Amino acid sequence: MSSGIPTPPFVTADTGEAAFTAQQVLDALNTAADDILAAVDAGDSGLRDGINLMVNATIAYLRGDADDLRTVAANSYGEDISDILDWIREATS
């Protein structure tokens, strides 16, 4: 499995709660995605496309760069969401 686990979170002085930078969240998401895909020996499409879309959507939503998958697809892939969903469907059928 991957050893790219992000460093621990910062703790806010105000509330004492953990706080993460956008980069820490992105690094954690990508590490988790890579670990899952490696564990199941995923190919280049299907499951990989679905997990990558989830990673990209999560960080785009957190950053306020997108509020739906259509926008994520356009911004992250330069593709229409229907094309990306077709990639996922093709590998799962």
C-alpha positions in Angstrom: 0.0 0.0 0.0 1.0 3.6 -0.4 3.1 5.5 2.1 2.0 8.9 1.0 -0.2 9.5 4.0 -0.6 13.2 4.7 0.8 14.8 7.9 -1.6 15.1 10.9 -4.1 18.0 10.9 -3.6 21.4 12.4 -5.6 22.0 15.5 -7.3 25.3 15.7 -6.7 27.4 18.7 -10.3 28.7 18.7 -12.1 25.4 19.0 -9.5 22.7 19.4 -10.9 20.9 16.5 -8.9 19.4 13.7 -8.6 21.5 10.5 -7.1 20.4 7.2 -5.7 22.3 4.3 -7.2 21.7 0.9 -3.9 20.1 -0.1 -4.0 17.7 2.8 -7.5 16.7 1.8 -6.5 16.2 -1.8 -3.4 14.2 -0.8 -5.5 12.0 1.5 -8.2 11.4 -1.2 -5.6 10.5 -3.8 -3.7 8.2 -1.4 -6.9 6.4 -0.5 -7.9 6.1 -4.2 -4.5 4.8 -5.2 -4.6 2.3 -2.3 -8.0 1.0 -3.2 -7.2 0.7 -6.9 -4.0 -1.1 -6.2 -5.7 -3.5 -3.7 -8.1 -4.7 -6.3 -5.7 -4.4 -9.2 -8.0 -2.1 -11.1 -7.5 -1.5 -14.8 -7.3 1.9 -16.5 -11.0 2.5 -16.7 -14.3 1.7 -15.0 -13.6 1.6 -11.3 -10.6 3.9 -11.8 -12.8 6.5 -13.6 -15.4 6.4 -10.9 -13.0 6.8 -8.1 -11.1 9.6 -9.9 -14.4 11.4 -10.5 -15.3 11.1 -6.8 -11.9 12.5 -5.8 -12.2 15.4 -8.3 -15.8 16.2 -7.3 -15.0 16.2 -3.6 -12.1 18.6 -3.8 -14.0 20.8 -6.3 -17.0 20.9 -4.0 -14.9 21.7 -1.0 -13.1 24.5 -2.8 -16.3 25.9 -4.2 -15.1 25.3 -7.8 -18.2 23.3 -8.7 -21.6 22.5 -7.4 -22.5 19.6 -9.7 -20.8 16.8 -11.6 -21.4 18.5 -15.0 -19.1 21.4 -13.8 -16.6 19.0 -12.3 -16.4 17.1 -15.6 -15.9 20.3 -17.6 -13.3 21.8 -15.3 -11.4 18.7 -14.4 -11.6 16.7 -17.6 -12.7 19.1 -20.4 -15.4 16.5 -21.1 -19.2 16.2 -20.8 -20.3 14.3 -17.7 -22.2 11.8 -20.0 -18.9 10.8 -21.6 -17.3 10.1 -18.2 -20.3 8.2 -17.0 -20.1 6.1 -20.2 -16.5 5.2 -19.5 -17.6 4.0 -16.1 -20.6 2.1 -17.4 -18.6 0.4 -20.3 -16.2 -1.1 -17.8 -18.9 -2.3 -15.5 -21.2 -4.0 -18.1 
